[in-house]
Amino acid sequence: MIIFYLGLILFIVGGIGILIAALRTSLLWGLGCLLFWPVSIAFIALHWSEAKNPFFLQLAALFIIFMSTAN
């Protein structure tokens, strides 16, 4: 159960990292990512160099979450 929460915390940290990268790029990107989640996907695709590290952190967190729930 602790591993699940660790993955969840890492996932949230990755999301905050994407939001910070979007805000550094532009206030409109940041607000779009904050208010409407498909904008985050577009931001990751269009600004890969800024968003790749938080994106990979979220992927690793999803792996941890899925592995912790598998029996």
N, CA, C and O atoms as CSV, one atom per row, in Angstrom:
chain,resi,resn,atom,element,x,y,z
A,1,MET,N,N,0.818,-1.191,0.000
A,1,MET,CA,C,0.000,0.000,0.000
A,1,MET,C,C,0.862,1.257,0.000
A,1,MET,O,O,0.503,2.259,-0.617
A,2,ILE,N,N,2.000,1.205,0.691
A,2,ILE,CA,C,2.891,2.366,0.726
A,2,ILE,C,C,3.454,2.645,-0.659
A,2,ILE,O,O,3.638,3.802,-1.036
A,3,ILE,N,N,3.728,1.589,-1.418
A,3,ILE,CA,C,4.263,1.748,-2.771
A,3,ILE,C,C,3.239,2.460,-3.653
A,3,ILE,O,O,3.602,3.296,-4.480
A,4,PHE,N,N,1.963,2.129,-3.475
A,4,PHE,CA,C,0.909,2.793,-4.244
A,4,PHE,C,C,0.911,4.292,-3.978
A,4,PHE,O,O,0.843,5.090,-4.913
A,5,TYR,N,N,0.988,4.673,-2.720
A,5,TYR,CA,C,0.983,6.092,-2.375
A,5,TYR,C,C,2.248,6.800,-2.855
A,5,TYR,O,O,2.198,7.972,-3.229
A,6,LEU,N,N,3.364,6.106,-2.847
A,6,LEU,CA,C,4.585,6.668,-3.395
A,6,LEU,C,C,4.419,6.951,-4.894
A,6,LEU,O,O,4.813,8.012,-5.377
A,7,GLY,N,N,3.839,6.005,-5.615
A,7,GLY,CA,C,3.561,6.216,-7.040
A,7,GLY,C,C,2.601,7.359,-7.272
A,7,GLY,O,O,2.766,8.139,-8.210
A,8,LEU,N,N,1.595,7.461,-6.417
A,8,LEU,CA,C,0.633,8.549,-6.539
A,8,LEU,C,C,1.285,9.905,-6.308
A,8,LEU,O,O,1.004,10.864,-7.026
A,9,ILE,N,N,2.149,9.983,-5.313
A,9,ILE,CA,C,2.864,11.235,-5.036
A,9,ILE,C,C,3.773,11.594,-6.207
A,9,ILE,O,O,3.836,12.756,-6.610
A,10,LEU,N,N,4.475,10.604,-6.755
A,10,LEU,CA,C,5.336,10.868,-7.907
A,10,LEU,C,C,4.528,11.326,-9.115
A,10,LEU,O,O,4.972,12.191,-9.870
A,11,PHE,N,N,3.341,10.748,-9.300
A,11,PHE,CA,C,2.492,11.160,-10.405
A,11,PHE,C,C,2.060,12.615,-10.252
A,11,PHE,O,O,2.058,13.368,-11.226
A,12,ILE,N,N,1.702,13.006,-9.059
A,12,ILE,CA,C,1.300,14.382,-8.799
A,12,ILE,C,C,2.476,15.330,-9.002
A,12,ILE,O,O,2.308,16.414,-9.562
A,13,VAL,N,N,3.660,14.934,-8.553
A,13,VAL,CA,C,4.849,15.759,-8.739
A,13,VAL,C,C,5.147,15.937,-10.231
A,13,VAL,O,O,5.522,17.028,-10.660
A,14,GLY,N,N,4.984,14.883,-11.015
A,14,GLY,CA,C,5.170,14.988,-12.461
A,14,GLY,C,C,4.165,15.933,-13.105
A,14,GLY,O,O,4.508,16.694,-14.010
A,15,GLY,N,N,2.925,15.882,-12.635
A,15,GLY,CA,C,1.909,16.803,-13.150
A,15,GLY,C,C,2.223,18.246,-12.817
A,15,GLY,O,O,2.028,19.142,-13.639
A,16,ILE,N,N,2.707,18.465,-11.617
A,16,ILE,CA,C,3.108,19.819,-11.228
A,16,ILE,C,C,4.306,20.265,-12.059
A,16,ILE,O,O,4.408,21.436,-12.425
A,17,GLY,N,N,5.217,19.332,-12.359
A,17,GLY,CA,C,6.360,19.656,-13.210
A,17,GLY,C,C,5.935,20.074,-14.605
A,17,GLY,O,O,6.499,21.012,-15.168
A,18,ILE,N,N,4.950,19.395,-15.167
A,18,ILE,CA,C,4.433,19.785,-16.487
A,18,ILE,C,C,3.782,21.154,-16.407
A,18,ILE,O,O,3.950,21.980,-17.305
A,19,LEU,N,N,3.048,21.394,-15.348
A,19,LEU,CA,C,2.408,22.697,-15.173
A,19,LEU,C,C,3.451,23.805,-15.047
A,19,LEU,O,O,3.285,24.876,-15.629
A,20,ILE,N,N,4.512,23.562,-14.302
A,20,ILE,CA,C,5.566,24.571,-14.158
A,20,ILE,C,C,6.256,24.818,-15.499
A,20,ILE,O,O,6.545,25.964,-15.845
A,21,ALA,N,N,6.522,23.751,-16.253
A,21,ALA,CA,C,7.143,23.917,-17.574
A,21,ALA,C,C,6.232,24.715,-18.498
A,21,ALA,O,O,6.706,25.545,-19.274
A,22,ALA,N,N,4.927,24.469,-18.418
A,22,ALA,CA,C,3.988,25.213,-19.254
A,22,ALA,C,C,3.939,26.685,-18.845
A,22,ALA,O,O,3.882,27.568,-19.701
A,23,LEU,N,N,3.961,26.943,-17.555
A,23,LEU,CA,C,3.948,28.331,-17.089
A,23,LEU,C,C,5.231,29.065,-17.459
A,23,LEU,O,O,5.197,30.268,-17.718
A,24,ARG,N,N,6.358,28.363,-17.487
A,24,ARG,CA,C,7.610,28.995,-17.905
A,24,ARG,C,C,7.586,29.354,-19.387
A,24,ARG,O,O,8.207,30.328,-19.812
A,25,THR,N,N,6.863,28.555,-20.164
A,25,THR,CA,C,6.765,28.827,-21.594
A,25,THR,C,C,5.859,30.024,-21.857
A,25,THR,O,O,6.216,30.936,-22.603
A,26,SER,N,N,4.687,30.008,-21.238
A,26,SER,CA,C,3.721,31.078,-21.452
A,26,SER,C,C,2.632,30.978,-20.382
A,26,SER,O,O,2.293,29.889,-19.920
A,27,LEU,N,N,2.104,32.111,-20.010
A,27,LEU,CA,C,1.010,32.115,-19.051
A,27,LEU,C,C,-0.221,31.414,-19.628
A,27,LEU,O,O,-0.946,30.733,-18.903
A,28,LEU,N,N,-0.456,31.579,-20.928
A,28,LEU,CA,C,-1.604,30.924,-21.554
A,28,LEU,C,C,-1.454,29.403,-21.583
A,28,LEU,O,O,-2.427,28.681,-21.361
A,29,TRP,N,N,-0.242,28.909,-21.855
A,29,TRP,CA,C,-0.013,27.466,-21.785
A,29,TRP,C,C,-0.270,26.953,-20.380
A,29,TRP,O,O,-0.897,25.910,-20.198
A,30,GLY,N,N,0.213,27.685,-19.391
A,30,GLY,CA,C,0.029,27.273,-18.008
A,30,GLY,C,C,-1.434,27.224,-17.606
A,30,GLY,O,O,-1.889,26.261,-16.990
A,31,LEU,N,N,-2.160,28.264,-17.959
A,31,LEU,CA,C,-3.591,28.281,-17.627
A,31,LEU,C,C,-4.346,27.198,-18.388
A,31,LEU,O,O,-5.251,26.567,-17.843
A,32,GLY,N,N,-3.976,26.986,-19.642
A,32,GLY,CA,C,-4.627,25.937,-20.428
A,32,GLY,C,C,-4.385,24.565,-19.826
A,32,GLY,O,O,-5.308,23.755,-19.734
A,33,CYS,N,N,-3.146,24.294,-19.412
A,33,CYS,CA,C,-2.825,22.995,-18.797
A,33,CYS,C,C,-3.522,22.830,-17.458
A,33,CYS,O,O,-3.909,21.722,-17.087
A,34,LEU,N,N,-3.683,23.920,-16.740
A,34,LEU,CA,C,-4.326,23.852,-15.433
A,34,LEU,C,C,-5.825,23.620,-15.543
A,34,LEU,O,O,-6.400,22.893,-14.733
A,35,LEU,N,N,-6.457,24.224,-16.525
A,35,LEU,CA,C,-7.913,24.191,-16.598
A,35,LEU,C,C,-8.486,23.122,-17.533
A,35,LEU,O,O,-9.637,22.716,-17.368
A,36,PHE,N,N,-7.703,22.664,-18.508
A,36,PHE,CA,C,-8.247,21.763,-19.537
A,36,PHE,C,C,-7.180,20.739,-19.884
A,36,PHE,O,O,-6.210,21.080,-20.559
A,37,TRP,N,N,-7.327,19.492,-19.443
A,37,TRP,CA,C,-6.248,18.510,-19.529
A,37,TRP,C,C,-5.770,18.185,-20.933
A,37,TRP,O,O,-4.585,17.883,-21.074
A,38,PRO,N,N,-6.589,18.218,-21.999
A,38,PRO,CA,C,-6.020,17.935,-23.330
A,38,PRO,C,C,-4.949,18.947,-23.765
A,38,PRO,O,O,-4.114,18.639,-24.616
A,39,VAL,N,N,-4.973,20.123,-23.195
A,39,VAL,CA,C,-3.944,21.104,-23.505
A,39,VAL,C,C,-2.590,20.608,-23.007
A,39,VAL,O,O,-1.564,20.906,-23.618
A,40,SER,N,N,-2.572,19.864,-21.918
A,40,SER,CA,C,-1.320,19.292,-21.412
A,40,SER,C,C,-0.717,18.324,-22.421
A,40,SER,O,O,0.499,18.304,-22.612
A,41,ILE,N,N,-1.548,17.533,-23.060
A,41,ILE,CA,C,-1.062,16.593,-24.070
A,41,ILE,C,C,-0.483,17.363,-25.251
A,41,ILE,O,O,0.576,17.009,-25.770
A,42,ALA,N,N,-1.171,18.405,-25.669
A,42,ALA,CA,C,-0.658,19.233,-26.760
A,42,ALA,C,C,0.648,19.912,-26.355
A,42,ALA,O,O,1.573,20.009,-27.163
A,43,PHE,N,N,0.729,20.376,-25.122
A,43,PHE,CA,C,1.957,21.012,-24.655
A,43,PHE,C,C,3.118,20.025,-24.668
A,43,PHE,O,O,4.219,20.366,-25.102
A,44,ILE,N,N,2.882,18.815,-24.199
A,44,ILE,CA,C,3.937,17.802,-24.192
A,44,ILE,C,C,4.399,17.507,-25.615
A,44,ILE,O,O,5.597,17.363,-25.858
A,45,ALA,N,N,3.472,17.417,-26.546
A,45,ALA,CA,C,3.827,17.114,-27.929
A,45,ALA,C,C,4.582,18.266,-28.595
A,45,ALA,O,O,5.528,18.038,-29.350
A,46,LEU,N,N,4.168,19.485,-28.318
A,46,LEU,CA,C,4.765,20.648,-28.987
A,46,LEU,C,C,6.022,21.167,-28.312
A,46,LEU,O,O,6.860,21.789,-28.966
A,47,HIS,N,N,6.171,20.922,-27.014
A,47,HIS,CA,C,7.315,21.424,-26.249
A,47,HIS,C,C,7.998,20.254,-25.539
A,47,HIS,O,O,8.152,20.247,-24.318
A,48,TRP,N,N,8.402,19.270,-26.339
A,48,TRP,CA,C,8.953,18.041,-25.798
A,48,TRP,C,C,10.193,18.284,-24.945
A,48,TRP,O,O,10.353,17.654,-23.899
A,49,SER,N,N,11.063,19.177,-25.370
A,49,SER,CA,C,12.324,19.366,-24.642
A,49,SER,C,C,12.085,19.886,-23.225
A,49,SER,O,O,12.850,19.560,-22.317
A,50,GLU,N,N,11.047,20.684,-23.022
A,50,GLU,CA,C,10.742,21.192,-21.690
A,50,GLU,C,C,9.927,20.201,-20.855
A,50,GLU,O,O,10.026,20.191,-19.628
A,51,ALA,N,N,9.127,19.376,-21.516
A,51,ALA,CA,C,8.159,18.544,-20.792
A,51,ALA,C,C,8.546,17.076,-20.681
A,51,ALA,O,O,7.814,16.296,-20.071
A,52,LYS,N,N,9.679,16.682,-21.256
A,52,LYS,CA,C,9.982,15.243,-21.276
A,52,LYS,C,C,10.301,14.679,-19.897
A,52,LYS,O,O,9.879,13.564,-19.592
A,53,ASN,N,N,11.023,15.401,-19.058
A,53,ASN,CA,C,11.365,14.866,-17.736
A,53,ASN,C,C,10.138,14.667,-16.847
A,53,ASN,O,O,9.993,13.592,-16.264
A,54,PRO,N,N,9.242,15.662,-16.717
A,54,PRO,CA,C,8.032,15.394,-15.920
A,54,PRO,C,C,7.142,14.314,-16.536
A,54,PRO,O,O,6.479,13.564,-15.819
A,55,PHE,N,N,7.132,14.241,-17.856
A,55,PHE,CA,C,6.333,13.213,-18.518
A,55,PHE,C,C,6.852,11.819,-18.183
A,55,PHE,O,O,6.069,10.922,-17.871
A,56,PHE,N,N,8.178,11.633,-18.248
A,56,PHE,CA,C,8.753,10.329,-17.909
A,56,PHE,C,C,8.582,10.016,-16.425
A,56,PHE,O,O,8.446,8.851,-16.051
A,57,LEU,N,N,8.588,11.035,-15.584
A,57,LEU,CA,C,8.317,10.821,-14.166
A,57,LEU,C,C,6.899,10.301,-13.974
A,57,LEU,O,O,6.670,9.402,-13.164
A,58,GLN,N,N,5.956,10.856,-14.706
A,58,GLN,CA,C,4.582,10.377,-14.608
A,58,GLN,C,C,4.454,8.952,-15.152
A,58,GLN,O,O,3.712,8.143,-14.596
A,59,LEU,N,N,5.165,8.643,-16.223
A,59,LEU,CA,C,5.129,7.266,-16.739
A,59,LEU,C,C,5.682,6.279,-15.721
A,59,LEU,O,O,5.109,5.209,-15.516
A,60,ALA,N,N,6.790,6.632,-15.085
A,60,ALA,CA,C,7.361,5.765,-14.056
A,60,ALA,C,C,6.397,5.619,-12.886
A,60,ALA,O,O,6.264,4.532,-12.324
A,61,ALA,N,N,5.728,6.699,-12.519
A,61,ALA,CA,C,4.766,6.647,-11.423
A,61,ALA,C,C,3.587,5.743,-11.784
A,61,ALA,O,O,3.111,4.986,-10.938
A,62,LEU,N,N,3.117,5.812,-13.021
A,62,LEU,CA,C,2.032,4.919,-13.439
A,62,LEU,C,C,2.465,3.468,-13.383
A,62,LEU,O,O,1.686,2.602,-12.986
A,63,PHE,N,N,3.691,3.198,-13.775
A,63,PHE,CA,C,4.218,1.835,-13.681
A,63,PHE,C,C,4.245,1.364,-12.230
A,63,PHE,O,O,3.868,0.229,-11.937
A,64,ILE,N,N,4.684,2.225,-11.330
A,64,ILE,CA,C,4.728,1.872,-9.910
A,64,ILE,C,C,3.304,1.616,-9.378
A,64,ILE,O,O,3.075,0.663,-8.634
A,65,ILE,N,N,2.371,2.466,-9.763
A,65,ILE,CA,C,0.984,2.312,-9.301
A,65,ILE,C,C,0.394,0.999,-9.807
A,65,ILE,O,O,-0.215,0.259,-9.036
A,66,PHE,N,N,0.570,0.705,-11.090
A,66,PHE,CA,C,0.010,-0.532,-11.647
A,66,PHE,C,C,0.677,-1.760,-11.052
A,66,PHE,O,O,0.004,-2.756,-10.789
A,67,MET,N,N,1.978,-1.711,-10.835
A,67,MET,CA,C,2.657,-2.863,-10.252
A,67,MET,C,C,2.279,-3.068,-8.783
A,67,MET,O,O,2.274,-4.195,-8.289
A,68,SER,N,N,1.967,-1.989,-8.099
A,68,SER,CA,C,1.586,-2.151,-6.698
A,68,SER,C,C,0.179,-2.697,-6.543
A,68,SER,O,O,-0.144,-3.271,-5.503
A,69,THR,N,N,-0.655,-2.533,-7.542
A,69,THR,CA,C,-2.021,-3.041,-7.452
A,69,THR,C,C,-2.150,-4.436,-8.039
A,69,THR,O,O,-3.162,-5.099,-7.813
A,70,ALA,N,N,-1.158,-4.899,-8.785
A,70,ALA,CA,C,-1.213,-6.250,-9.374
A,70,ALA,C,C,-0.953,-7.289,-8.280
A,70,ALA,O,O,-0.051,-7.141,-7.455
A,71,ASN,N,N,-1.745,-8.309,-8.301
A,71,ASN,CA,C,-1.568,-9.384,-7.296
A,71,ASN,C,C,-1.023,-10.610,-7.939
A,71,ASN,O,O,-0.806,-11.617,-7.265
